[in-house]
Amino acid sequence: MIKRSLLLSSLLLLSGSLQAQDPASELAKAKQTAETLCAACHGADGNSQLPANPKLAGQHQDYLFKQLREFKGWDGAAPVRENAVMSAMVAGLEENDMRALASYFASFEQQPEAAKSMETAELGQQIWRAGIAAKGVPACAACHGPAGAGMPAQYPRLSGQFAEYTEAQMKAFRDGARHNDPNSMMRTVALKMTDPEIKAVADYAAGLR
């Protein structure tokens, strides 16, 4: 009788484990999380309507997962990326939840923004394509691609993103408020740039396709 009970318990545990790993189940859970936890700021499909909150739709899955994971403090350690709001949002999520959520938002098509300033278009284009040689600032395109498509896991897609959000993040890197960039790349670059230069390149990136 005891052996039978142990066998039944093992089968139930295995069944629960397999169900948790089922892609359809994970996707359904991610959809629910997106609609209840994320929608107010980022939109249910990741197309935020608020410049302070980034568009997640169409962003690289690996990059989204990296950010979600770094917003959470693991095993008593402080979050790698410090943000009080996001840290609270991800507090109840485990790694598999974050992976599923990243995959969910990455699957949507981005509703892109557009460049708004013709006055800074030339400067923004110059920095994006060629950098600022006199300051040792490399071309943005070297990491984020000519069309701003980015590189999975390491460098985000910037094309179509809110210029205001991109500008704010560049300044956060420059000021040391954000420090989760690979090899301190963005901190090194942004530290050499002025506010007008950052604003110009952020606006230019918003118009890339």
C-alpha positions as semicolon CSV with decimal commas, in nm:
position;residue;x (nm);y (nm);z (nm)
1;M;0,000;0,000;0,000
2;I;0,286;0,235;0,090
3;K;0,469;0,155;-0,234
4;R;0,151;0,220;-0,429
5;S;0,103;0,558;-0,261
6;L;0,464;0,654;-0,329
7;L;0,425;0,554;-0,694
8;L;0,107;0,759;-0,725
9;S;0,275;1,061;-0,565
10;S;0,571;1,030;-0,803
11;L;0,340;1,014;-1,104
12;L;0,151;1,322;-0,988
13;L;0,476;1,513;-0,939
14;L;0,600;1,408;-1,282
15;S;0,269;1,504;-1,439
16;G;0,286;1,847;-1,273
17;S;0,644;1,893;-1,392
18;L;0,557;1,801;-1,751
19;Q;0,257;2,033;-1,746
20;A;0,471;2,319;-1,620
21;Q;0,711;2,266;-1,907
22;D;0,436;2,246;-2,169
23;P;0,489;2,536;-2,415
24;A;0,116;2,600;-2,456
25;S;0,071;2,615;-2,079
26;E;0,367;2,850;-2,039
27;L;0,237;3,077;-2,318
28;A;-0,109;3,092;-2,162
29;K;0,045;3,184;-1,828
30;A;0,263;3,450;-1,994
31;K;-0,042;3,598;-2,166
32;Q;-0,224;3,618;-1,834
33;T;0,076;3,781;-1,669
34;A;0,110;4,031;-1,953
35;E;-0,256;4,126;-1,936
36;T;-0,273;4,159;-1,558
37;L;0,076;4,273;-1,457
38;C;0,236;4,441;-1,758
39;A;-0,046;4,590;-1,966
40;A;-0,096;4,909;-1,765
41;C;0,255;5,032;-1,847
42;H;0,362;4,841;-2,159
43;G;0,034;4,749;-2,326
44;A;-0,101;4,394;-2,343
45;D;0,089;4,339;-2,669
46;G;0,402;4,525;-2,564
47;N;0,320;4,840;-2,757
48;S;0,340;5,097;-2,482
49;Q;0,164;5,428;-2,535
50;L;0,374;5,607;-2,274
51;P;0,722;5,735;-2,366
52;A;0,847;5,668;-2,014
53;N;0,781;5,296;-2,062
54;P;0,959;5,114;-2,345
55;K;0,793;4,925;-2,626
56;L;0,854;4,554;-2,570
57;A;0,685;4,425;-2,883
58;G;0,934;4,286;-3,132
59;Q;1,227;4,324;-2,894
60;H;1,476;4,036;-2,881
61;Q;1,357;3,755;-2,657
62;D;1,702;3,699;-2,506
63;Y;1,741;4,068;-2,431
64;L;1,398;4,091;-2,265
65;F;1,474;3,787;-2,051
66;K;1,809;3,936;-1,946
67;Q;1,643;4,260;-1,836
68;L;1,362;4,085;-1,648
69;R;1,610;3,865;-1,468
70;E;1,832;4,158;-1,373
71;F;1,541;4,359;-1,230
72;K;1,502;4,087;-0,964
73;G;1,732;4,035;-0,669
74;W;1,830;3,667;-0,660
75;D;1,936;3,476;-0,347
76;G;1,941;3,788;-0,134
77;A;2,158;3,988;-0,376
78;A;2,058;4,334;-0,498
79;P;1,912;4,359;-0,849
80;V;2,171;4,412;-1,122
81;R;1,938;4,668;-1,280
82;E;1,784;4,885;-1,012
83;N;1,427;5,003;-1,065
84;A;1,181;5,005;-0,775
85;V;0,872;4,960;-0,994
86;M;1,011;4,679;-1,206
87;S;1,168;4,502;-0,910
88;A;0,822;4,487;-0,751
89;M;0,667;4,363;-1,074
90;V;0,908;4,071;-1,115
91;A;0,930;3,977;-0,747
92;G;0,691;3,685;-0,791
93;L;0,833;3,561;-1,122
94;E;1,074;3,272;-1,161
95;E;1,315;3,223;-1,452
96;N;1,074;3,008;-1,654
97;D;0,805;3,274;-1,612
98;M;1,045;3,540;-1,736
99;R;1,150;3,334;-2,037
100;A;0,789;3,275;-2,135
101;L;0,702;3,641;-2,087
102;A;1,002;3,750;-2,295
103;S;0,899;3,510;-2,572
104;Y;0,541;3,638;-2,554
105;F;0,629;4,004;-2,602
106;A;0,894;3,930;-2,864
107;S;0,628;3,760;-3,077
108;F;0,430;4,079;-3,134
109;E;0,490;4,332;-3,410
110;Q;0,611;4,668;-3,291
111;Q;0,404;4,977;-3,363
112;P;0,702;5,206;-3,426
113;E;0,753;5,566;-3,328
114;A;0,897;5,825;-3,566
115;A;1,178;6,079;-3,552
116;K;1,037;6,417;-3,454
117;S;1,316;6,668;-3,508
118;M;1,447;6,754;-3,852
119;E;1,688;6,996;-3,686
120;T;1,884;6,716;-3,520
121;A;1,840;6,453;-3,794
122;E;2,178;6,519;-3,955
123;L;2,368;6,503;-3,625
124;G;2,181;6,191;-3,516
125;Q;2,251;6,018;-3,845
126;Q;2,619;6,109;-3,831
127;I;2,663;5,968;-3,480
128;W;2,464;5,657;-3,563
129;R;2,662;5,579;-3,876
130;A;3,009;5,708;-3,793
131;G;3,022;5,794;-3,424
132;I;3,219;6,094;-3,298
133;A;3,580;6,032;-3,390
134;A;3,718;6,329;-3,196
135;K;3,576;6,187;-2,872
136;G;3,635;5,821;-2,942
137;V;3,263;5,750;-2,966
138;P;3,200;5,449;-3,195
139;A;2,915;5,432;-3,443
140;C;2,588;5,317;-3,285
141;A;2,536;5,099;-3,590
142;A;2,838;4,888;-3,494
143;C;2,640;4,727;-3,212
144;H;2,277;4,808;-3,284
145;G;2,294;4,755;-3,660
146;P;2,250;4,997;-3,952
147;A;1,872;4,982;-3,918
148;G;1,867;4,965;-3,537
149;A;1,771;4,596;-3,523
150;G;2,018;4,527;-3,244
151;M;2,180;4,197;-3,149
152;P;1,998;3,928;-2,947
153;A;2,088;3,911;-2,576
154;Q;2,350;4,186;-2,587
155;Y;2,218;4,491;-2,770
156;P;1,850;4,586;-2,791
157;R;1,652;4,683;-3,093
158;L;1,630;5,064;-3,086
159;S;1,447;5,125;-3,413
160;G;1,095;5,253;-3,352
161;Q;1,153;5,290;-2,977
162;F;1,041;5,606;-2,798
163;A;1,315;5,867;-2,837
164;E;1,240;5,987;-2,484
165;Y;1,301;5,640;-2,340
166;T;1,623;5,582;-2,533
167;E;1,748;5,925;-2,428
168;A;1,666;5,858;-2,063
169;Q;1,848;5,524;-2,067
170;M;2,159;5,673;-2,229
171;K;2,170;5,939;-1,961
172;A;2,120;5,674;-1,691
173;F;2,422;5,487;-1,827
174;R;2,622;5,809;-1,839
175;D;2,530;5,903;-1,482
176;G;2,593;5,554;-1,345
177;A;2,229;5,499;-1,248
178;R;2,217;5,203;-1,485
179;H;2,508;4,961;-1,508
180;N;2,398;4,634;-1,668
181;D;2,555;4,692;-2,010
182;P;2,796;4,430;-2,150
183;N;3,158;4,525;-2,080
184;S;3,048;4,873;-1,966
185;M;3,004;4,962;-2,332
186;M;2,715;5,206;-2,295
187;R;2,859;5,368;-1,984
188;T;3,185;5,431;-2,168
189;V;3,012;5,570;-2,476
190;A;2,747;5,784;-2,306
191;L;3,003;5,939;-2,072
192;K;3,163;6,108;-2,373
193;M;2,839;6,248;-2,514
194;T;2,660;6,577;-2,449
195;D;2,287;6,608;-2,389
196;P;2,223;6,741;-2,743
197;E;2,421;6,453;-2,895
198;I;2,230;6,195;-2,693
199;K;1,898;6,355;-2,781
200;A;1,983;6,366;-3,152
201;V;2,084;6,002;-3,177
202;A;1,784;5,886;-2,971
203;D;1,546;6,071;-3,200
204;Y;1,720;5,938;-3,510
205;A;1,690;5,581;-3,380
206;A;1,316;5,622;-3,331
207;G;1,278;5,679;-3,704
208;L;1,486;5,381;-3,816
209;R;1,315;5,082;-3,978
